[in-house]
Amino acid sequence: MYPRTSKLLHAPSPPVLFVLRELLDRGCPRPGQKGMPAAFGAGFSAFAALLEFGTA
């Protein structure tokens, strides 16, 4: 169900965008569903956001 990210594991935040693009290209999540992408960077830096998906 989840995209393969092994080629992206050494970059902290950009993989979130690549995974999101792949999920959207696959047609999921469906409109109305929510998701929370998160990324952790070097040292201690973190990013997270709550998304609600709609129609294009």
C-alpha positions, -999 to +999 in steps of 0.1 A: +000+000+000+028+024+008+052+036-019+088+022-018+110+048-002+143+029+001+160+051-025+149+082-005+159+072+030+190+094+033+172+127+027+153+141+056+122+161+044+120+158+006+108+122+006+075+134+022+068+152-011+078+123-033+056+099-013+027+123-013+030+127-051+030+089-056+000+084-034-019+111-052-010+095-086-024+062-073-057+078-065-054+076-028-062+090-004-099+096-013-115+130-009-124+136+028-097+114+042-070+129+064-033+122+066-003+133+085+031+134+068+061+136+091+098+139+085+128+140+108+161+157+099+196+159+111+202+165+147+167+170+160+145+188+135+110+176+127+082+185+104+045+174+105+013+186+090-023+175+091-038+173+056-074+168+046-077+157+010-103+171-014-111+169-051-089+185-077 
